[in-house]
Amino acid sequence: MKEQHYQQVCYRTEQRDEGVVLKNLKTGEKGVSFGCTLAGETVQVRLENGELDSWERKECSEMTH
């Protein structure tokens, strides 16, 4: 995802307590955001199976309805 979109996802996640549904473009996994690391440009996600992971900004995109 582009930097501006990443910042929007992080804002919604951390300021609004809104989980954003994301898809990892490398693995195809889906997860819900619960935090961001701005310095490393990563998003922390909770996967569908309950595990936690961290994805780089460039390897994920927001799922749309």
PDB file of N, CA, C and O in Angstrom:
ATOM      1  N   MET A   1       0.834  -1.171   0.000  1.00  0.00           N
ATOM      2  CA  MET A   1       0.000   0.000   0.000  1.00  0.00           C
ATOM      3  C   MET A   1       0.877   1.231   0.000  1.00  0.00           C
ATOM      4  O   MET A   1       2.003   1.212   0.498  1.00  0.00           O
ATOM      5  N   LYS A   2       0.356   2.283  -0.555  1.00  0.00           N
ATOM      6  CA  LYS A   2       1.116   3.524  -0.632  1.00  0.00           C
ATOM      7  C   LYS A   2       1.207   4.169   0.744  1.00  0.00           C
ATOM      8  O   LYS A   2       0.406   3.880   1.634  1.00  0.00           O
ATOM      9  N   GLU A   3       2.189   5.042   0.905  1.00  0.00           N
ATOM     10  CA  GLU A   3       2.448   5.644   2.211  1.00  0.00           C
ATOM     11  C   GLU A   3       1.238   6.390   2.771  1.00  0.00           C
ATOM     12  O   GLU A   3       0.933   6.270   3.957  1.00  0.00           O
ATOM     13  N   GLN A   4       0.550   7.156   1.931  1.00  0.00           N
ATOM     14  CA  GLN A   4      -0.599   7.916   2.418  1.00  0.00           C
ATOM     15  C   GLN A   4      -1.703   6.982   2.918  1.00  0.00           C
ATOM     16  O   GLN A   4      -2.317   7.249   3.951  1.00  0.00           O
ATOM     17  N   HIS A   5      -1.957   5.900   2.200  1.00  0.00           N
ATOM     18  CA  HIS A   5      -2.967   4.938   2.624  1.00  0.00           C
ATOM     19  C   HIS A   5      -2.538   4.249   3.926  1.00  0.00           C
ATOM     20  O   HIS A   5      -3.359   4.011   4.813  1.00  0.00           O
ATOM     21  N   TYR A   6      -1.256   3.937   4.024  1.00  0.00           N
ATOM     22  CA  TYR A   6      -0.711   3.338   5.248  1.00  0.00           C
ATOM     23  C   TYR A   6      -0.968   4.261   6.443  1.00  0.00           C
ATOM     24  O   TYR A   6      -1.387   3.801   7.506  1.00  0.00           O
ATOM     25  N   GLN A   7      -0.721   5.546   6.271  1.00  0.00           N
ATOM     26  CA  GLN A   7      -0.947   6.500   7.355  1.00  0.00           C
ATOM     27  C   GLN A   7      -2.415   6.561   7.738  1.00  0.00           C
ATOM     28  O   GLN A   7      -2.737   6.695   8.918  1.00  0.00           O
ATOM     29  N   GLN A   8      -3.310   6.466   6.767  1.00  0.00           N
ATOM     30  CA  GLN A   8      -4.747   6.456   7.050  1.00  0.00           C
ATOM     31  C   GLN A   8      -5.140   5.205   7.832  1.00  0.00           C
ATOM     32  O   GLN A   8      -5.912   5.285   8.788  1.00  0.00           O
ATOM     33  N   VAL A   9      -4.609   4.051   7.429  1.00  0.00           N
ATOM     34  CA  VAL A   9      -4.896   2.801   8.134  1.00  0.00           C
ATOM     35  C   VAL A   9      -4.401   2.893   9.579  1.00  0.00           C
ATOM     36  O   VAL A   9      -5.101   2.489  10.507  1.00  0.00           O
ATOM     37  N   CYS A  10      -3.198   3.423   9.761  1.00  0.00           N
ATOM     38  CA  CYS A  10      -2.649   3.556  11.113  1.00  0.00           C
ATOM     39  C   CYS A  10      -3.462   4.529  11.951  1.00  0.00           C
ATOM     40  O   CYS A  10      -3.676   4.293  13.140  1.00  0.00           O
ATOM     41  N   TYR A  11      -3.913   5.610  11.352  1.00  0.00           N
ATOM     42  CA  TYR A  11      -4.738   6.572  12.073  1.00  0.00           C
ATOM     43  C   TYR A  11      -6.039   5.913  12.527  1.00  0.00           C
ATOM     44  O   TYR A  11      -6.428   6.039  13.688  1.00  0.00           O
ATOM     45  N   ARG A  12      -6.707   5.216  11.620  1.00  0.00           N
ATOM     46  CA  ARG A  12      -7.960   4.544  11.964  1.00  0.00           C
ATOM     47  C   ARG A  12      -7.740   3.483  13.033  1.00  0.00           C
ATOM     48  O   ARG A  12      -8.570   3.315  13.927  1.00  0.00           O
ATOM     49  N   THR A  13      -6.626   2.769  12.943  1.00  0.00           N
ATOM     50  CA  THR A  13      -6.338   1.701  13.893  1.00  0.00           C
ATOM     51  C   THR A  13      -6.023   2.257  15.275  1.00  0.00           C
ATOM     52  O   THR A  13      -6.578   1.797  16.273  1.00  0.00           O
ATOM     53  N   GLU A  14      -5.136   3.246  15.337  1.00  0.00           N
ATOM     54  CA  GLU A  14      -4.622   3.699  16.629  1.00  0.00           C
ATOM     55  C   GLU A  14      -5.411   4.851  17.245  1.00  0.00           C
ATOM     56  O   GLU A  14      -5.468   4.957  18.470  1.00  0.00           O
ATOM     57  N   GLN A  15      -6.014   5.709  16.441  1.00  0.00           N
ATOM     58  CA  GLN A  15      -6.739   6.851  16.995  1.00  0.00           C
ATOM     59  C   GLN A  15      -8.238   6.575  17.149  1.00  0.00           C
ATOM     60  O   GLN A  15      -8.883   7.114  18.048  1.00  0.00           O
ATOM     61  N   ARG A  16      -8.774   5.756  16.290  1.00  0.00           N
ATOM     62  CA  ARG A  16     -10.211   5.466  16.323  1.00  0.00           C
ATOM     63  C   ARG A  16     -10.521   4.080  16.874  1.00  0.00           C
ATOM     64  O   ARG A  16     -11.689   3.710  16.993  1.00  0.00           O
ATOM     65  N   ASP A  17      -9.489   3.309  17.212  1.00  0.00           N
ATOM     66  CA  ASP A  17      -9.671   1.918  17.665  1.00  0.00           C
ATOM     67  C   ASP A  17     -10.509   1.112  16.675  1.00  0.00           C
ATOM     68  O   ASP A  17     -11.390   0.343  17.060  1.00  0.00           O
ATOM     69  N   GLU A  18     -10.212   1.307  15.401  1.00  0.00           N
ATOM     70  CA  GLU A  18     -10.944   0.643  14.332  1.00  0.00           C
ATOM     71  C   GLU A  18     -10.023  -0.385  13.683  1.00  0.00           C
ATOM     72  O   GLU A  18      -8.996  -0.025  13.107  1.00  0.00           O
ATOM     73  N   GLY A  19     -10.383  -1.652  13.775  1.00  0.00           N
ATOM     74  CA  GLY A  19      -9.594  -2.683  13.112  1.00  0.00           C
ATOM     75  C   GLY A  19      -9.836  -2.643  11.617  1.00  0.00           C
ATOM     76  O   GLY A  19     -10.982  -2.676  11.169  1.00  0.00           O
ATOM     77  N   VAL A  20      -8.762  -2.573  10.839  1.00  0.00           N
ATOM     78  CA  VAL A  20      -8.871  -2.520   9.381  1.00  0.00           C
ATOM     79  C   VAL A  20      -8.515  -3.904   8.831  1.00  0.00           C
ATOM     80  O   VAL A  20      -7.475  -4.462   9.178  1.00  0.00           O
ATOM     81  N   VAL A  21      -9.368  -4.448   7.985  1.00  0.00           N
ATOM     82  CA  VAL A  21      -9.120  -5.772   7.406  1.00  0.00           C
ATOM     83  C   VAL A  21      -8.118  -5.621   6.266  1.00  0.00           C
ATOM     84  O   VAL A  21      -8.334  -4.867   5.317  1.00  0.00           O
ATOM     85  N   LEU A  22      -7.006  -6.367   6.386  1.00  0.00           N
ATOM     86  CA  LEU A  22      -5.924  -6.291   5.407  1.00  0.00           C
ATOM     87  C   LEU A  22      -5.649  -7.661   4.806  1.00  0.00           C
ATOM     88  O   LEU A  22      -5.985  -8.690   5.391  1.00  0.00           O
ATOM     89  N   LYS A  23      -5.036  -7.656   3.634  1.00  0.00           N
ATOM     90  CA  LYS A  23      -4.610  -8.895   2.980  1.00  0.00           C
ATOM     91  C   LYS A  23      -3.129  -8.789   2.684  1.00  0.00           C
ATOM     92  O   LYS A  23      -2.662  -7.769   2.178  1.00  0.00           O
ATOM     93  N   ASN A  24      -2.392  -9.839   2.995  1.00  0.00           N
ATOM     94  CA  ASN A  24      -0.972  -9.902   2.680  1.00  0.00           C
ATOM     95  C   ASN A  24      -0.834 -10.331   1.224  1.00  0.00           C
ATOM     96  O   ASN A  24      -1.280 -11.412   0.841  1.00  0.00           O
ATOM     97  N   LEU A  25      -0.214  -9.476   0.419  1.00  0.00           N
ATOM     98  CA  LEU A  25      -0.112  -9.738  -1.016  1.00  0.00           C
ATOM     99  C   LEU A  25       0.846 -10.877  -1.346  1.00  0.00           C
ATOM    100  O   LEU A  25       0.743 -11.479  -2.415  1.00  0.00           O
ATOM    101  N   LYS A  26       1.772 -11.178  -0.446  1.00  0.00           N
ATOM    102  CA  LYS A  26       2.724 -12.276  -0.680  1.00  0.00           C
ATOM    103  C   LYS A  26       2.094 -13.627  -0.358  1.00  0.00           C
ATOM    104  O   LYS A  26       2.213 -14.574  -1.135  1.00  0.00           O
ATOM    105  N   THR A  27       1.420 -13.713   0.795  1.00  0.00           N
ATOM    106  CA  THR A  27       0.931 -14.999   1.283  1.00  0.00           C
ATOM    107  C   THR A  27      -0.551 -15.231   1.060  1.00  0.00           C
ATOM    108  O   THR A  27      -1.018 -16.368   1.110  1.00  0.00           O
ATOM    109  N   GLY A  28      -1.297 -14.154   0.813  1.00  0.00           N
ATOM    110  CA  GLY A  28      -2.738 -14.282   0.649  1.00  0.00           C
ATOM    111  C   GLY A  28      -3.491 -14.315   1.968  1.00  0.00           C
ATOM    112  O   GLY A  28      -4.718 -14.403   1.977  1.00  0.00           O
ATOM    113  N   GLU A  29      -2.771 -14.244   3.085  1.00  0.00           N
ATOM    114  CA  GLU A  29      -3.418 -14.279   4.400  1.00  0.00           C
ATOM    115  C   GLU A  29      -4.202 -13.001   4.639  1.00  0.00           C
ATOM    116  O   GLU A  29      -3.872 -11.940   4.109  1.00  0.00           O
ATOM    117  N   LYS A  30      -5.257 -13.125   5.455  1.00  0.00           N
ATOM    118  CA  LYS A  30      -6.059 -11.972   5.848  1.00  0.00           C
ATOM    119  C   LYS A  30      -5.894 -11.755   7.338  1.00  0.00           C
ATOM    120  O   LYS A  30      -5.719 -12.702   8.105  1.00  0.00           O
ATOM    121  N   GLY A  31      -5.954 -10.482   7.739  1.00  0.00           N
ATOM    122  CA  GLY A  31      -5.834 -10.160   9.149  1.00  0.00           C
ATOM    123  C   GLY A  31      -6.463  -8.813   9.439  1.00  0.00           C
ATOM    124  O   GLY A  31      -6.796  -8.055   8.527  1.00  0.00           O
ATOM    125  N   VAL A  32      -6.622  -8.522  10.738  1.00  0.00           N
ATOM    126  CA  VAL A  32      -7.202  -7.258  11.180  1.00  0.00           C
ATOM    127  C   VAL A  32      -6.122  -6.483  11.923  1.00  0.00           C
ATOM    128  O   VAL A  32      -5.454  -7.022  12.806  1.00  0.00           O
ATOM    129  N   SER A  33      -5.956  -5.217  11.559  1.00  0.00           N
ATOM    130  CA  SER A  33      -4.907  -4.400  12.171  1.00  0.00           C
ATOM    131  C   SER A  33      -5.229  -4.106  13.628  1.00  0.00           C
ATOM    132  O   SER A  33      -6.387  -3.937  14.008  1.00  0.00           O
ATOM    133  N   PHE A  34      -4.155  -4.048  14.445  1.00  0.00           N
ATOM    134  CA  PHE A  34      -4.323  -3.627  15.831  1.00  0.00           C
ATOM    135  C   PHE A  34      -3.212  -2.684  16.268  1.00  0.00           C
ATOM    136  O   PHE A  34      -3.196  -2.253  17.421  1.00  0.00           O
ATOM    137  N   GLY A  35      -2.282  -2.353  15.378  1.00  0.00           N
ATOM    138  CA  GLY A  35      -1.208  -1.420  15.713  1.00  0.00           C
ATOM    139  C   GLY A  35      -0.316  -1.170  14.512  1.00  0.00           C
ATOM    140  O   GLY A  35      -0.382  -1.871  13.503  1.00  0.00           O
ATOM    141  N   CYS A  36       0.525  -0.145  14.650  1.00  0.00           N
ATOM    142  CA  CYS A  36       1.453   0.208  13.577  1.00  0.00           C
ATOM    143  C   CYS A  36       2.807   0.567  14.178  1.00  0.00           C
ATOM    144  O   CYS A  36       2.889   1.053  15.306  1.00  0.00           O
ATOM    145  N   THR A  37       3.859   0.325  13.416  1.00  0.00           N
ATOM    146  CA  THR A  37       5.192   0.783  13.769  1.00  0.00           C
ATOM    147  C   THR A  37       5.617   1.731  12.658  1.00  0.00           C
ATOM    148  O   THR A  37       6.056   1.301  11.591  1.00  0.00           O
ATOM    149  N   LEU A  38       5.481   3.023  12.921  1.00  0.00           N
ATOM    150  CA  LEU A  38       5.735   4.010  11.875  1.00  0.00           C
ATOM    151  C   LEU A  38       7.186   4.009  11.414  1.00  0.00           C
ATOM    152  O   LEU A  38       7.453   4.177  10.224  1.00  0.00           O
ATOM    153  N   ALA A  39       8.128   3.823  12.338  1.00  0.00           N
ATOM    154  CA  ALA A  39       9.549   3.844  11.971  1.00  0.00           C
ATOM    155  C   ALA A  39       9.875   2.724  10.978  1.00  0.00           C
ATOM    156  O   ALA A  39      10.650   2.934  10.045  1.00  0.00           O
ATOM    157  N   GLY A  40       9.300   1.554  11.168  1.00  0.00           N
ATOM    158  CA  GLY A  40       9.571   0.420  10.286  1.00  0.00           C
ATOM    159  C   GLY A  40       8.535   0.241   9.202  1.00  0.00           C
ATOM    160  O   GLY A  40       8.639  -0.668   8.378  1.00  0.00           O
ATOM    161  N   GLU A  41       7.517   1.120   9.200  1.00  0.00           N
ATOM    162  CA  GLU A  41       6.413   1.027   8.246  1.00  0.00           C
ATOM    163  C   GLU A  41       5.806  -0.373   8.211  1.00  0.00           C
ATOM    164  O   GLU A  41       5.678  -0.987   7.151  1.00  0.00           O
ATOM    165  N   THR A  42       5.436  -0.863   9.398  1.00  0.00           N
ATOM    166  CA  THR A  42       4.773  -2.156   9.479  1.00  0.00           C
ATOM    167  C   THR A  42       3.421  -1.997  10.162  1.00  0.00           C
ATOM    168  O   THR A  42       3.176  -1.035  10.890  1.00  0.00           O
ATOM    169  N   VAL A  43       2.561  -2.960   9.905  1.00  0.00           N
ATOM    170  CA  VAL A  43       1.251  -3.028  10.543  1.00  0.00           C
ATOM    171  C   VAL A  43       1.198  -4.334  11.318  1.00  0.00           C
ATOM    172  O   VAL A  43       1.531  -5.392  10.783  1.00  0.00           O
ATOM    173  N   GLN A  44       0.781  -4.264  12.576  1.00  0.00           N
ATOM    174  CA  GLN A  44       0.590  -5.469  13.372  1.00  0.00           C
ATOM    175  C   GLN A  44      -0.830  -5.953  13.112  1.00  0.00           C
ATOM    176  O   GLN A  44      -1.782  -5.175  13.178  1.00  0.00           O
ATOM    177  N   VAL A  45      -0.966  -7.244  12.814  1.00  0.00           N
ATOM    178  CA  VAL A  45      -2.265  -7.807  12.470  1.00  0.00           C
ATOM    179  C   VAL A  45      -2.555  -9.057  13.280  1.00  0.00           C
ATOM    180  O   VAL A  45      -1.651  -9.791  13.678  1.00  0.00           O
ATOM    181  N   ARG A  46      -3.842  -9.278  13.513  1.00  0.00           N
ATOM    182  CA  ARG A  46      -4.324 -10.518  14.114  1.00  0.00           C
ATOM    183  C   ARG A  46      -4.896 -11.334  12.962  1.00  0.00           C
ATOM    184  O   ARG A  46      -5.852 -10.919  12.306  1.00  0.00           O
ATOM    185  N   LEU A  47      -4.298 -12.503  12.724  1.00  0.00           N
ATOM    186  CA  LEU A  47      -4.711 -13.346  11.607  1.00  0.00           C
ATOM    187  C   LEU A  47      -6.043 -14.044  11.911  1.00  0.00           C
ATOM    188  O   LEU A  47      -6.508 -14.050  13.051  1.00  0.00           O
ATOM    189  N   GLU A  48      -6.636 -14.622  10.886  1.00  0.00           N
ATOM    190  CA  GLU A  48      -7.923 -15.314  11.038  1.00  0.00           C
ATOM    191  C   GLU A  48      -7.846 -16.458  12.046  1.00  0.00           C
ATOM    192  O   GLU A  48      -8.841 -16.781  12.694  1.00  0.00           O
ATOM    193  N   ASN A  49      -6.674 -17.070  12.183  1.00  0.00           N
ATOM    194  CA  ASN A  49      -6.519 -18.183  13.116  1.00  0.00           C
ATOM    195  C   ASN A  49      -6.173 -17.712  14.531  1.00  0.00           C
ATOM    196  O   ASN A  49      -5.943 -18.537  15.416  1.00  0.00           O
ATOM    197  N   GLY A  50      -6.134 -16.389  14.754  1.00  0.00           N
ATOM    198  CA  GLY A  50      -5.870 -15.840  16.079  1.00  0.00           C
ATOM    199  C   GLY A  50      -4.417 -15.487  16.333  1.00  0.00           C
ATOM    200  O   GLY A  50      -4.107 -14.822  17.321  1.00  0.00           O
ATOM    201  N   GLU A  51      -3.512 -15.925  15.449  1.00  0.00           N
ATOM    202  CA  GLU A  51      -2.099 -15.612  15.627  1.00  0.00           C
ATOM    203  C   GLU A  51      -1.822 -14.151  15.305  1.00  0.00           C
ATOM    204  O   GLU A  51      -2.580 -13.511  14.576  1.00  0.00           O
ATOM    205  N   LEU A  52      -0.730 -13.630  15.855  1.00  0.00           N
ATOM    206  CA  LEU A  52      -0.323 -12.259  15.598  1.00  0.00           C
ATOM    207  C   LEU A  52       0.836 -12.249  14.608  1.00  0.00           C
ATOM    208  O   LEU A  52       1.668 -13.156  14.603  1.00  0.00           O
ATOM    209  N   ASP A  53       0.883 -11.219  13.773  1.00  0.00           N
ATOM    210  CA  ASP A  53       1.953 -11.091  12.797  1.00  0.00           C
ATOM    211  C   ASP A  53       2.201  -9.607  12.548  1.00  0.00           C
ATOM    212  O   ASP A  53       1.431  -8.753  12.987  1.00  0.00           O
ATOM    213  N   SER A  54       3.276  -9.317  11.844  1.00  0.00           N
ATOM    214  CA  SER A  54       3.626  -7.953  11.477  1.00  0.00           C
ATOM    215  C   SER A  54       3.945  -7.946   9.989  1.00  0.00           C
ATOM    216  O   SER A  54       4.788  -8.712   9.521  1.00  0.00           O
ATOM    217  N   TRP A  55       3.269  -7.080   9.255  1.00  0.00           N
ATOM    218  CA  TRP A  55       3.456  -7.017   7.806  1.00  0.00           C
ATOM    219  C   TRP A  55       4.027  -5.671   7.418  1.00  0.00           C
ATOM    220  O   TRP A  55       3.674  -4.644   7.997  1.00  0.00           O
ATOM    221  N   GLU A  56       4.919  -5.682   6.429  1.00  0.00           N
ATOM    222  CA  GLU A  56       5.462  -4.442   5.894  1.00  0.00           C
ATOM    223  C   GLU A  56       4.379  -3.736   5.085  1.00  0.00           C
ATOM    224  O   GLU A  56       3.510  -4.375   4.490  1.00  0.00           O
ATOM    225  N   ARG A  57       4.447  -2.411   5.074  1.00  0.00           N
ATOM    226  CA  ARG A  57       3.465  -1.602   4.341  1.00  0.00           C
ATOM    227  C   ARG A  57       3.347  -2.053   2.892  1.00  0.00           C
ATOM    228  O   ARG A  57       2.244  -2.125   2.352  1.00  0.00           O
ATOM    229  N   LYS A  58       4.475  -2.356   2.261  1.00  0.00           N
ATOM    230  CA  LYS A  58       4.479  -2.670   0.826  1.00  0.00           C
ATOM    231  C   LYS A  58       3.876  -4.020   0.489  1.00  0.00           C
ATOM    232  O   LYS A  58       3.535  -4.274  -0.666  1.00  0.00           O
ATOM    233  N   GLU A  59       3.739  -4.901   1.496  1.00  0.00           N
ATOM    234  CA  GLU A  59       3.250  -6.235   1.208  1.00  0.00           C
ATOM    235  C   GLU A  59       1.790  -6.453   1.582  1.00  0.00           C
ATOM    236  O   GLU A  59       1.324  -7.592   1.571  1.00  0.00           O
ATOM    237  N   CYS A  60       1.053  -5.390   1.914  1.00  0.00           N
ATOM    238  CA  CYS A  60      -0.337  -5.575   2.266  1.00  0.00           C
ATOM    239  C   CYS A  60      -1.227  -4.524   1.637  1.00  0.00           C
ATOM    240  O   CYS A  60      -0.766  -3.459   1.228  1.00  0.00           O
ATOM    241  N   SER A  61      -2.522  -4.842   1.564  1.00  0.00           N
ATOM    242  CA  SER A  61      -3.500  -3.897   1.052  1.00  0.00           C
ATOM    243  C   SER A  61      -4.782  -4.068   1.848  1.00  0.00           C
ATOM    244  O   SER A  61      -5.043  -5.128   2.417  1.00  0.00           O
ATOM    245  N   GLU A  62      -5.584  -2.998   1.877  1.00  0.00           N
ATOM    246  CA  GLU A  62      -6.835  -3.040   2.601  1.00  0.00           C
ATOM    247  C   GLU A  62      -7.861  -3.827   1.800  1.00  0.00           C
ATOM    248  O   GLU A  62      -7.978  -3.663   0.585  1.00  0.00           O
ATOM    249  N   MET A  63      -8.599  -4.680   2.494  1.00  0.00           N
ATOM    250  CA  MET A  63      -9.680  -5.421   1.849  1.00  0.00           C
ATOM    251  C   MET A  63     -10.883  -4.480   1.776  1.00  0.00           C
ATOM    252  O   MET A  63     -11.207  -3.803   2.752  1.00  0.00           O
ATOM    253  N   THR A  64     -11.534  -4.443   0.630  1.00  0.00           N
ATOM    254  CA  THR A  64     -12.728  -3.620   0.480  1.00  0.00           C
ATOM    255  C   THR A  64     -13.923  -4.516   0.266  1.00  0.00           C
ATOM    256  O   THR A  64     -13.798  -5.635  -0.231  1.00  0.00           O
ATOM    257  N   HIS A  65     -15.063  -4.023   0.639  1.00  0.00           N
ATOM    258  CA  HIS A  65     -16.297  -4.828   0.546  1.00  0.00           C
ATOM    259  C   HIS A  65     -16.786  -4.881  -0.877  1.00  0.00           C
ATOM    260  O   HIS A  65     -17.807  -5.509  -1.157  1.00  0.00           O
TER     261      HIS A  65
END
